[in-house]
Amino acid sequence: MIRRAALGDLDQLVDLEARVFGDQAWSRQELRFELSAPSRTYLVWDDQGAILGYGGYWSGERDAELMTMGVLPEARSRGIAGSLLARLIAGADRKGLQRMDLKVRVDNPAAIDLYKKFGFSQTGLCKGYYQPEDVDAWVMTRPLSSIGPGPVGSVGSKPSEGQERIINHE
């Protein structure tokens, strides 16, 4: 089941981060901050007390930024990431936010495909964003309120004209 992340999940999230992101994993201190900050929303996929995946976003006055999304390797291909992403998008939309942005490694085609499936389009490139590997990141953006939270073309999505347009980050 999907539920709101809590500080009591910290030990499992530290382990998940290490297993999913390796050297790029957030520290316990960073995770504690993310879970505690009022401008952050984090959800977990809880399977009878075992956290199999999580994701979260930062929200400002108008926009949201997907901060992270991770699923344990042994739990992938079960729809967990898509379910979490749909709930995060729906939550940001309910807050009245206008768009959601994210950054994703250019060498992560599975994540890029997932984000495209949920209506995100590539709007920019951050050179050398992921360090120390010096890997670039795609900036991807998705409008909120104009299409539903699910994959584009699914039940609950409302494709709109111009959905694929590039959004300027000024």
C-alpha positions as CSV (number, residue, x, y, z in Angstrom):
1,M,0.0,0.0,0.0
2,I,1.1,3.6,-0.6
3,R,1.2,5.8,2.5
4,R,2.9,9.0,3.6
5,A,6.5,8.5,4.6
6,A,7.3,9.1,8.3
7,L,10.5,9.6,10.4
8,G,10.0,6.0,11.6
9,D,10.8,4.9,8.1
10,L,14.3,6.4,8.2
11,D,16.3,3.2,8.7
12,Q,14.6,1.4,5.8
13,L,14.9,4.5,3.6
14,V,18.6,4.8,4.3
15,D,19.0,1.1,3.3
16,L,16.9,1.6,0.2
17,E,18.9,4.7,-0.9
18,A,22.2,2.8,-0.5
19,R,20.9,-0.2,-2.5
20,V,19.3,1.9,-5.2
21,F,21.6,4.8,-5.6
22,G,25.0,3.5,-4.3
23,D,27.5,6.3,-4.0
24,Q,24.8,8.8,-4.9
25,A,22.6,7.9,-2.0
26,W,21.3,10.6,0.3
27,S,22.7,10.4,3.8
28,R,20.6,9.8,6.9
29,Q,20.8,13.5,7.7
30,E,19.7,14.5,4.2
31,L,16.8,12.0,4.4
32,R,15.7,13.2,7.8
33,F,15.7,16.8,6.5
34,E,13.6,15.8,3.4
35,L,11.1,13.9,5.5
36,S,10.8,16.7,8.0
37,A,10.7,19.8,5.7
38,P,7.2,21.3,5.5
39,S,7.6,22.0,1.7
40,R,8.3,18.3,1.0
41,T,5.9,15.4,0.4
42,Y,7.2,11.8,0.5
43,L,5.3,8.6,-0.1
44,V,6.4,5.0,0.4
45,W,5.2,1.7,-1.0
46,D,4.8,-0.4,2.2
47,D,4.4,-4.1,1.8
48,Q,3.4,-5.4,5.3
49,G,6.1,-3.2,7.0
50,A,8.8,-3.6,4.3
51,I,9.4,-0.4,2.3
52,L,9.9,-1.4,-1.4
53,G,10.0,2.0,-2.9
54,Y,9.6,5.7,-2.2
55,G,9.4,9.1,-3.9
56,G,8.9,12.7,-3.0
57,Y,8.6,16.2,-4.3
58,W,9.3,19.7,-3.1
59,S,6.5,22.2,-3.6
60,G,6.8,26.0,-4.0
61,E,4.1,28.5,-4.7
62,R,3.4,27.4,-8.2
63,D,5.6,24.4,-9.1
64,A,6.7,21.1,-7.7
65,E,10.0,19.4,-8.3
66,L,10.3,15.6,-8.0
67,M,13.2,15.2,-5.7
68,T,13.8,11.4,-5.9
69,M,12.1,8.1,-6.8
70,G,13.6,4.7,-6.0
71,V,12.4,1.1,-5.9
72,L,14.4,-1.8,-4.6
73,P,15.9,-3.9,-7.4
74,E,14.0,-7.1,-6.4
75,A,10.7,-5.2,-6.4
76,R,11.0,-3.6,-9.9
77,S,8.7,-4.3,-12.8
78,R,5.7,-4.5,-10.4
79,G,4.3,-1.1,-11.1
80,I,5.5,0.4,-7.9
81,A,7.3,3.4,-9.4
82,G,4.3,4.2,-11.6
83,S,1.9,4.0,-8.8
84,L,4.0,6.2,-6.5
85,L,4.5,8.7,-9.4
86,A,0.8,8.9,-10.1
87,R,0.0,9.6,-6.4
88,L,2.7,12.2,-6.2
89,I,1.4,14.0,-9.3
90,A,-2.1,13.8,-8.0
91,G,-1.0,15.3,-4.7
92,A,0.8,18.2,-6.3
93,D,-2.2,18.8,-8.6
94,R,-4.6,18.8,-5.5
95,K,-2.4,21.5,-4.0
96,G,-3.1,23.7,-7.0
97,L,0.4,23.6,-8.4
98,Q,0.8,24.3,-12.1
99,R,3.7,22.0,-13.1
100,M,6.1,19.4,-11.9
101,D,9.8,19.3,-12.9
102,L,12.5,16.7,-12.4
103,K,16.0,15.8,-13.3
104,V,16.9,12.3,-14.5
105,R,20.2,10.8,-15.6
106,V,20.5,10.7,-19.3
107,D,21.8,7.1,-19.0
108,N,18.6,5.9,-17.2
109,P,16.3,4.9,-20.1
110,A,13.8,3.1,-17.9
111,A,13.2,6.2,-15.8
112,I,13.0,8.4,-18.8
113,D,10.5,6.1,-20.4
114,L,8.4,6.1,-17.2
115,Y,8.4,9.9,-16.9
116,K,7.4,10.2,-20.6
117,K,4.6,7.7,-20.1
118,F,3.3,10.1,-17.3
119,G,3.3,13.2,-19.6
120,F,6.8,14.6,-18.8
121,S,8.7,16.0,-21.7
122,Q,12.4,16.9,-22.0
123,T,12.9,20.7,-21.6
124,G,16.6,21.1,-20.9
125,L,19.9,19.5,-20.1
126,C,22.1,20.0,-17.0
127,K,25.7,19.2,-18.1
128,G,27.7,17.2,-15.5
129,Y,24.8,17.3,-13.0
130,Y,25.5,13.9,-11.3
131,Q,28.9,14.0,-9.6
132,P,31.5,12.5,-9.3
133,E,30.6,10.6,-12.5
134,D,30.0,13.8,-14.4
135,V,26.8,12.4,-15.9
136,D,24.3,14.8,-17.5
137,A,20.7,15.1,-16.5
138,W,17.6,15.7,-18.5
139,V,15.3,18.3,-17.1
140,M,11.7,17.1,-17.7
141,T,8.5,19.0,-17.1
142,R,4.9,18.1,-16.9
143,P,1.9,20.4,-16.6
144,L,-0.5,19.8,-13.8
145,S,-4.3,20.2,-13.9
146,S,-4.4,19.9,-17.7
147,I,-4.0,16.1,-17.7
148,G,-4.8,13.5,-15.1
149,P,-2.2,11.8,-12.8
150,G,-1.9,8.5,-14.7
151,P,0.0,7.5,-17.8
152,V,-1.0,9.6,-20.9
153,G,-3.8,7.9,-22.6
154,S,-4.9,5.9,-19.6
155,V,-8.2,6.0,-17.7
156,G,-8.0,9.2,-15.6
157,S,-5.7,11.1,-18.0
158,K,-7.0,14.0,-20.0
159,P,-4.6,14.7,-22.8
160,S,-4.8,18.3,-23.9
161,E,-3.8,20.1,-27.1
162,G,-0.2,21.2,-26.8
163,Q,0.6,18.7,-24.1
164,E,4.0,18.0,-25.7
165,R,5.1,21.6,-26.0
166,I,8.4,22.7,-24.5
167,I,8.0,24.8,-21.3
168,N,10.5,27.6,-20.8
169,H,12.1,27.7,-17.3
170,E,12.4,31.4,-17.0
